[in-house]
């Protein structure tokens, strides 16, 4: 097995403003680190690139560095054993695999990000359609904040969010 410490840090967003495209379509295990190279999350995927992109929009303030071990053929057993070894090597469970798991692995629920004004407009909505409109407005505001943060970090590709989920107050990539 490959130890986590033996792998090189790869910038999440490179000097050209691109995500690590060398992992596009690759099966593997990956570890995400914050700005100070503190381990935040360990995951595995059939397409590491897409997973990294998803994590970046869900947790933009925690995705600065990544270490990746790719494998040739998808095998959940192998992927899980590498992930478990990396967690053991780290000697503690990263918060993204523990208490913060939902923030890394589920669509962003904008309802918990509503301002007091948005909460009162949502509560005062007379029907489902009006509530849906408020949720879409909140989702658009949160989306704009995420995109602004990513642009400030130099990201060139603009992530596209699934418009259908916004009606439910959720943000996730298409």
Order of alpha helices (4+ residues) and beta strands (2+ residues): beta-beta-beta-alpha-beta-alpha-alpha-beta-alpha-alpha-alpha-beta
